[in-house]
Amino acid sequence: MLEYIKRNTSRLQIGGIDFEELTRQYKTPLYVYDAEIIRTKFQRLRDAMPPHVHIFYAMKSNPNLAVIRILAELGCGFDVASIGELTAIKKMAIDGSRVVFTGPGKSDDEIALAIQLGIYSFNCESENEIIRINSAAKKANKKIKIGLRVNTDYAIKETIKMIGGTQAKKFGIDENQIFDVIDRVSKLENVIVVGIHVFNAAQVLDYKQLAANTKNILRLACDIMDHKNLSLEYIDIGGGLGIPYAEGEKELDVIALGREFSDLHKEISSLSTVRWIVEPGRYLSGECGVLLTNVVDVKTSRGVRFVITDAGINNFLRPALIHQNHPVRVSNKFDHEPANIYRVEGPLCTSLDCLGTDVKLPDIEMGDTIAFFNAGAYGFSESMPYFLSHPIPAEVMVKRGKVILVRRRIEPHEYIEHCII
């Protein structure tokens, strides 16, 4: 969490910049991203992975163009899941061969734009989707590569349920249906099956679990290749690479995970020419982000100490949605020891507006600035910015000691003007 943030100070610094310099200029709530952390996390993962493993950033975790630019410059690929993310790829002039398109309910407009951009492959969620992609490809007079997303009969047990499990899902094609679907879609003229995709867990910190899950995915791919005489170009093993949130959680050992992947590659010789795709999202973007929010009230109710901040679930939904606290510190009392247990809530007129429960903090006073860490993934992008008509925070990036505004703050009067009477 605080790996790259200076601790030998009484005040929080992000990328060498004092927090108050940021909040004075851009107000709170404010999202701050440290560019160096993004680079470090990508390079650490790239160095740990063997050459046959290709990294495709899951843009859904943080689609800010400044984040995308850094990863694109580092040679990362991209996993997109919407027309907005495809539009970002187009705006950044990223080669479509570095893009896979995943996610249920792909619209006709999304499919058409993806084909226009020349993406590497669609990870397909259903047979109907494949038929629609085939029709769009025929209209464009192209033959399109696709992968089949499989809802497997096995999964990693998630600490907090997000995407995993073996139950009925909107994601993918059930494993017991996959052979029949391959038989039918292989007759389509404008799509060709070149990949298998499985994404069945999120926020995993145990490299052994990830390696065991990957081995199951590879066995499934081999089974499909053997029974259906398919020649696969890629196996997309999904994401799931976690980061520590709670006290005592250890960082994912990506070096050990890379060794496991190397061993699996040697063990399964039939896959020696197949590229593996891994789709980290939060692993690359999560730890770069800090949400800064000012304390506007402190009160006690029925023995519970409350801190009321100017950020709420409209800005930072994840803690309430996932029921997981993020690491929290007081920016102007960074070296102070915890003194009390607080419930941190926002300014919204709903009891759902909770950013942290049983949070250990120093004595809090009005005017203090609270920092929520690991907010670079599913922070700004997962929130509800228009809920109860508060300002929409700015996003800034600290890069080589300079502060860059990467998305400006939007005041309520601006979006109210968008309404038509």
ChimeraX attribute file (.defattr): number of C-alpha atoms within 10 A of each C-alpha:
attribute: neighborCount
match mode: 1-to-1
recipient: residues
	/A:1	21
	/A:2	12
	/A:3	8
	/A:4	16
	/A:5	15
	/A:6	15
	/A:7	13
	/A:8	10
	/A:9	11
	/A:10	14
	/A:11	18
	/A:12	25
	/A:13	21
	/A:14	22
	/A:15	24
	/A:16	16
	/A:17	14
	/A:18	14
	/A:19	19
	/A:20	17
	/A:21	12
	/A:22	20
	/A:23	18
	/A:24	9
	/A:25	8
	/A:26	18
	/A:27	16
	/A:28	23
	/A:29	26
	/A:30	24
	/A:31	28
	/A:32	28
	/A:33	30
	/A:34	26
	/A:35	21
	/A:36	17
	/A:37	21
	/A:38	22
	/A:39	18
	/A:40	14
	/A:41	16
	/A:42	23
	/A:43	15
	/A:44	14
	/A:45	19
	/A:46	20
	/A:47	12
	/A:48	18
	/A:49	22
	/A:50	19
	/A:51	12
	/A:52	16
	/A:53	22
	/A:54	20
	/A:55	22
	/A:56	25
	/A:57	30
	/A:58	26
	/A:59	28
	/A:60	19
	/A:61	22
	/A:62	25
	/A:63	21
	/A:64	18
	/A:65	17
	/A:66	20
	/A:67	22
	/A:68	22
	/A:69	14
	/A:70	16
	/A:71	22
	/A:72	20
	/A:73	10
	/A:74	13
	/A:75	14
	/A:76	18
	/A:77	25
	/A:78	28
	/A:79	28
	/A:80	25
	/A:81	20
	/A:82	21
	/A:83	18
	/A:84	13
	/A:85	20
	/A:86	26
	/A:87	16
	/A:88	18
	/A:89	25
	/A:90	16
	/A:91	10
	/A:92	14
	/A:93	11
	/A:94	20
	/A:95	15
	/A:96	20
	/A:97	13
	/A:98	20
	/A:99	24
	/A:100	27
	/A:101	26
	/A:102	22
	/A:103	17
	/A:104	16
	/A:105	15
	/A:106	19
	/A:107	14
	/A:108	14
	/A:109	11
	/A:110	19
	/A:111	22
	/A:112	17
	/A:113	16
	/A:114	25
	/A:115	21
	/A:116	14
	/A:117	19
	/A:118	17
	/A:119	21
	/A:120	18
	/A:121	25
	/A:122	31
	/A:123	29
	/A:124	28
	/A:125	24
	/A:126	20
	/A:127	17
	/A:128	11
	/A:129	19
	/A:130	24
	/A:131	16
	/A:132	15
	/A:133	26
	/A:134	24
	/A:135	17
	/A:136	21
	/A:137	21
	/A:138	16
	/A:139	11
	/A:140	14
	/A:141	10
	/A:142	16
	/A:143	16
	/A:144	23
	/A:145	22
	/A:146	23
	/A:147	27
	/A:148	25
	/A:149	27
	/A:150	25
	/A:151	27
	/A:152	22
	/A:153	13
	/A:154	15
	/A:155	21
	/A:156	17
	/A:157	15
	/A:158	17
	/A:159	11
	/A:160	14
	/A:161	12
	/A:162	12
	/A:163	16
	/A:164	20
	/A:165	18
	/A:166	16
	/A:167	12
	/A:168	10
	/A:169	12
	/A:170	13
	/A:171	20
	/A:172	24
	/A:173	21
	/A:174	21
	/A:175	15
	/A:176	12
	/A:177	11
	/A:178	19
	/A:179	14
	/A:180	10
	/A:181	16
	/A:182	16
	/A:183	11
	/A:184	11
	/A:185	18
	/A:186	14
	/A:187	10
	/A:188	14
	/A:189	14
	/A:190	22
	/A:191	24
	/A:192	18
	/A:193	22
	/A:194	20
	/A:195	25
	/A:196	25
	/A:197	27
	/A:198	27
	/A:199	23
	/A:200	25
	/A:201	24
	/A:202	23
	/A:203	23
	/A:204	22
	/A:205	21
	/A:206	16
	/A:207	20
	/A:208	14
	/A:209	15
	/A:210	21
	/A:211	18
	/A:212	16
	/A:213	19
	/A:214	20
	/A:215	18
	/A:216	16
	/A:217	23
	/A:218	22
	/A:219	12
	/A:220	17
	/A:221	20
	/A:222	19
	/A:223	14
	/A:224	18
	/A:225	16
	/A:226	12
	/A:227	9
	/A:228	14
	/A:229	10
	/A:230	17
	/A:231	15
	/A:232	19
	/A:233	16
	/A:234	22
	/A:235	24
	/A:236	26
	/A:237	24
	/A:238	23
	/A:239	25
	/A:240	24
	/A:241	24
	/A:242	22
	/A:243	20
	/A:244	20
	/A:245	19
	/A:246	12
	/A:247	9
	/A:248	7
	/A:249	10
	/A:250	13
	/A:251	16
	/A:252	18
	/A:253	15
	/A:254	19
	/A:255	17
	/A:256	15
	/A:257	21
	/A:258	21
	/A:259	15
	/A:260	20
	/A:261	23
	/A:262	16
	/A:263	12
	/A:264	17
	/A:265	21
	/A:266	11
	/A:267	11
	/A:268	13
	/A:269	9
	/A:270	12
	/A:271	21
	/A:272	11
	/A:273	12
	/A:274	17
	/A:275	17
	/A:276	24
	/A:277	22
	/A:278	24
	/A:279	24
	/A:280	25
	/A:281	26
	/A:282	27
	/A:283	27
	/A:284	29
	/A:285	31
	/A:286	26
	/A:287	25
	/A:288	32
	/A:289	28
	/A:290	26
	/A:291	25
	/A:292	28
	/A:293	27
	/A:294	23
	/A:295	22
	/A:296	17
	/A:297	18
	/A:298	16
	/A:299	12
	/A:300	11
	/A:301	7
	/A:302	5
	/A:303	7
	/A:304	12
	/A:305	17
	/A:306	19
	/A:307	24
	/A:308	23
	/A:309	26
	/A:310	21
	/A:311	30
	/A:312	26
	/A:313	25
	/A:314	23
	/A:315	27
	/A:316	27
	/A:317	23
	/A:318	22
	/A:319	17
	/A:320	17
	/A:321	14
	/A:322	11
	/A:323	14
	/A:324	15
	/A:325	18
	/A:326	22
	/A:327	20
	/A:328	21
	/A:329	23
	/A:330	25
	/A:331	23
	/A:332	20
	/A:333	19
	/A:334	20
	/A:335	16
	/A:336	15
	/A:337	12
	/A:338	14
	/A:339	11
	/A:340	13
	/A:341	16
	/A:342	22
	/A:343	18
	/A:344	23
	/A:345	24
	/A:346	26
	/A:347	18
	/A:348	20
	/A:349	8
	/A:350	11
	/A:351	8
	/A:352	14
	/A:353	20
	/A:354	25
	/A:355	29
	/A:356	22
	/A:357	18
	/A:358	14
	/A:359	19
	/A:360	17
	/A:361	20
	/A:362	18
	/A:363	15
	/A:364	21
	/A:365	13
	/A:366	13
	/A:367	14
	/A:368	18
	/A:369	26
	/A:370	28
	/A:371	25
	/A:372	24
	/A:373	22
	/A:374	26
	/A:375	28
	/A:376	29
	/A:377	24
	/A:378	20
	/A:379	24
	/A:380	27
	/A:381	19
	/A:382	18
	/A:383	17
	/A:384	15
	/A:385	20
	/A:386	14
	/A:387	14
	/A:388	13
	/A:389	14
	/A:390	19
	/A:391	22
	/A:392	23
	/A:393	25
	/A:394	19
	/A:395	23
	/A:396	22
	/A:397	24
	/A:398	21
	/A:399	15
	/A:400	11
	/A:401	13
	/A:402	10
	/A:403	17
	/A:404	14
	/A:405	14
	/A:406	18
	/A:407	15
	/A:408	12
	/A:409	18
	/A:410	14
	/A:411	13
	/A:412	14
	/A:413	11
	/A:414	10
	/A:415	13
	/A:416	11
	/A:417	9
	/A:418	8
	/A:419	7
	/A:420	5
	/A:421	4
